[in-house]
Amino acid sequence: MENRNVLNWRSWSIIRKAQVIGALGGAGITVLANIGVSLLLQAAGRDPLSPLLVYVQDLTLWPG
């Protein structure tokens, strides 16, 4: 049988809403951070800081 209250945002508890918002926010921040570091790597080229930027990019990809 189908439970129609599962898809109804108003019937969710505040904890469930916070979990959904936190998960979506964390995923969005991870994606934006990864794009930003990728752009920094492209701009830096073969700079002496490139290995550090690659390490930072690995850190941003780790939560995903």
MDAnalysis code that builds the backbone (N, CA, C; Angstrom):
import MDAnalysis as mda
import numpy as np

u = mda.Universe.empty(192, n_residues=64, atom_resindex=np.repeat(np.arange(64), 3), trajectory=True)
u.add_TopologyAttr("name", ["N", "CA", "C"] * 64)
u.add_TopologyAttr("resid", np.arange(1, 65))
u.add_TopologyAttr("resname", ["MET", "GLU", "ASN", "ARG", "ASN", "VAL", "LEU", "ASN", "TRP", "ARG", "SER", "TRP", "SER", "ILE", "ILE", "ARG", "LYS", "ALA", "GLN", "VAL", "ILE", "GLY", "ALA", "LEU", "GLY", "GLY", "ALA", "GLY", "ILE", "THR", "VAL", "LEU", "ALA", "ASN", "ILE", "GLY", "VAL", "SER", "LEU", "LEU", "LEU", "GLN", "ALA", "ALA", "GLY", "ARG", "ASP", "PRO", "LEU", "SER", "PRO", "LEU", "LEU", "VAL", "TYR", "VAL", "GLN", "ASP", "LEU", "THR", "LEU", "TRP", "PRO", "GLY"])
u.atoms.positions = np.array([
    [0.827, -1.180, 0.000],
    [0.000, 0.000, 0.000],
    [0.873, 1.246, 0.000],
    [0.301, 2.307, -0.378],
    [1.030, 3.556, -0.530],
    [0.723, 4.501, 0.633],
    [1.756, 5.114, 1.162],
    [1.590, 6.080, 2.230],
    [1.766, 7.474, 1.645],
    [0.685, 8.199, 1.503],
    [0.731, 9.509, 0.853],
    [1.415, 10.565, 1.709],
    [1.519, 10.348, 3.003],
    [2.149, 11.343, 3.875],
    [3.655, 11.393, 3.714],
    [4.253, 10.375, 3.092],
    [5.700, 10.364, 2.918],
    [6.135, 11.502, 1.998],
    [5.365, 11.767, 0.973],
    [5.723, 12.803, 0.010],
    [5.201, 14.186, 0.403],
    [4.438, 14.276, 1.469],
    [3.888, 15.545, 1.909],
    [4.885, 16.239, 2.834],
    [5.484, 17.332, 2.367],
    [6.519, 18.053, 3.114],
    [5.979, 18.556, 4.457],
    [4.722, 18.916, 4.514],
    [4.141, 19.478, 5.737],
    [4.007, 18.449, 6.846],
    [3.905, 17.177, 6.508],
    [3.734, 16.157, 7.540],
    [5.077, 15.667, 8.097],
    [6.178, 16.120, 7.529],
    [7.492, 15.692, 8.009],
    [7.826, 16.390, 9.326],
    [8.606, 15.723, 10.161],
    [9.071, 16.348, 11.392],
    [10.187, 17.340, 11.064],
    [10.487, 18.203, 12.021],
    [11.537, 19.204, 11.821],
    [12.901, 18.530, 11.663],
    [13.085, 17.377, 12.308],
    [14.349, 16.643, 12.194],
    [14.541, 16.128, 10.773],
    [13.501, 15.560, 10.195],
    [13.609, 15.042, 8.823],
    [13.853, 16.166, 7.829],
    [13.173, 17.291, 8.033],
    [13.394, 18.436, 7.144],
    [14.836, 18.923, 7.244],
    [15.364, 18.979, 8.474],
    [16.750, 19.418, 8.661],
    [17.729, 18.450, 8.018],
    [17.444, 17.158, 8.083],
    [18.325, 16.170, 7.455],
    [18.356, 16.349, 5.940],
    [17.205, 16.557, 5.346],
    [17.142, 16.733, 3.888],
    [17.854, 18.018, 3.472],
    [17.598, 19.097, 4.198],
    [18.238, 20.370, 3.869],
    [19.750, 20.277, 4.069],
    [20.182, 19.623, 5.147],
    [21.614, 19.466, 5.399],
    [22.302, 18.620, 4.342],
    [21.660, 17.539, 3.923],
    [22.257, 16.679, 2.897],
    [22.368, 17.414, 1.565],
    [21.315, 18.110, 1.175],
    [21.360, 18.857, -0.085],
    [22.364, 20.004, -0.022],
    [22.416, 20.685, 1.103],
    [23.381, 21.771, 1.255],
    [24.816, 21.273, 1.225],
    [25.078, 20.165, 1.911],
    [26.426, 19.601, 1.910],
    [26.860, 19.139, 0.533],
    [25.937, 18.521, -0.198],
    [26.265, 18.089, -1.558],
    [26.537, 19.295, -2.454],
    [25.734, 20.327, -2.308],
    [25.936, 21.530, -3.115],
    [27.253, 22.223, -2.815],
    [27.603, 22.319, -1.540],
    [28.866, 22.952, -1.165],
    [30.046, 22.138, -1.687],
    [29.946, 20.802, -1.615],
    [31.025, 19.950, -2.114],
    [31.223, 20.143, -3.610],
    [30.130, 20.202, -4.349],
    [30.234, 20.383, -5.799],
    [30.831, 21.747, -6.127],
    [30.362, 22.797, -5.457],
    [30.885, 24.141, -5.730],
    [32.356, 24.268, -5.343],
    [32.750, 23.645, -4.240],
    [34.155, 23.689, -3.834],
    [35.023, 22.961, -4.845],
    [34.546, 21.833, -5.345],
    [35.317, 21.079, -6.331],
    [35.462, 21.869, -7.634],
    [34.415, 22.525, -8.064],
    [34.495, 23.339, -9.280],
    [35.466, 24.499, -9.071],
    [35.403, 25.128, -7.899],
    [36.308, 26.244, -7.612],
    [37.763, 25.824, -7.599],
    [38.066, 24.689, -6.987],
    [39.449, 24.212, -6.944],
    [39.908, 23.801, -8.341],
    [39.015, 23.211, -9.128],
    [39.373, 22.851, -10.506],
    [39.722, 24.089, -11.321],
    [38.954, 25.156, -11.129],
    [39.255, 26.403, -11.835],
    [40.584, 26.992, -11.371],
    [40.879, 26.886, -10.076],
    [42.177, 27.344, -9.571],
    [43.319, 26.535, -10.169],
    [43.123, 25.233, -10.293],
    [44.168, 24.391, -10.893],
    [44.413, 24.771, -12.348],
    [43.347, 25.053, -13.085],
    [43.520, 25.447, -14.479],
    [44.212, 26.805, -14.580],
    [43.899, 27.705, -13.682],
    [44.508, 29.028, -13.715],
    [45.978, 28.973, -13.286],
    [46.311, 28.082, -12.345],
    [47.681, 28.010, -11.828],
    [48.625, 27.331, -12.814],
    [48.130, 26.388, -13.579],
    [48.984, 25.672, -14.532],
    [50.027, 24.841, -13.809],
    [51.291, 25.016, -14.159],
    [52.393, 24.266, -13.536],
    [53.096, 25.117, -12.481],
    [52.305, 25.731, -11.664],
    [52.805, 26.576, -10.579],
    [53.362, 25.693, -9.455],
    [54.269, 26.203, -8.634],
    [54.756, 25.408, -7.499],
    [53.654, 25.031, -6.507],
    [52.539, 25.748, -6.524],
    [51.436, 25.426, -5.624],
    [50.507, 24.344, -6.170],
    [50.758, 23.860, -7.372],
    [49.869, 22.880, -7.982],
    [49.698, 21.611, -7.149],
    [50.759, 21.022, -6.584],
    [50.522, 19.823, -5.756],
    [49.640, 20.107, -4.540],
    [49.770, 21.299, -3.966],
    [48.915, 21.661, -2.841],
    [47.465, 21.782, -3.291],
    [47.237, 22.364, -4.455],
    [45.878, 22.496, -4.964],
    [45.280, 21.135, -5.305],
    [46.088, 20.218, -5.809],
    [45.598, 18.860, -6.079],
    [45.198, 18.188, -4.771],
    [45.987, 18.397, -3.720],
    [45.647, 17.841, -2.409],
    [44.339, 18.444, -1.891],
    [44.157, 19.748, -2.063],
    [42.922, 20.393, -1.630],
    [41.738, 19.859, -2.432],
    [41.933, 19.599, -3.723],
    [40.868, 19.040, -4.531],
    [40.504, 17.634, -4.035],
    [41.505, 16.853, -3.666],
    [41.216, 15.534, -3.110],
    [40.418, 15.645, -1.815],
    [40.728, 16.647, -0.994],
    [39.964, 16.843, 0.240],
    [38.510, 17.219, -0.032],
    [38.285, 18.017, -1.094],
    [36.906, 18.392, -1.398],
    [36.123, 17.234, -1.988],
    [36.802, 16.290, -2.628],
    [36.104, 15.134, -3.201],
    [35.869, 14.033, -2.165],
    [36.585, 14.046, -1.048],
    [36.495, 12.970, -0.074],
    [35.093, 12.787, 0.508],
    [34.363, 13.864, 0.881],
    [33.025, 13.636, 1.447],
    [32.055, 13.005, 0.463],
    [32.255, 13.292, -0.817],
    [31.336, 12.750, -1.822],
    [31.485, 11.273, -1.973],
])
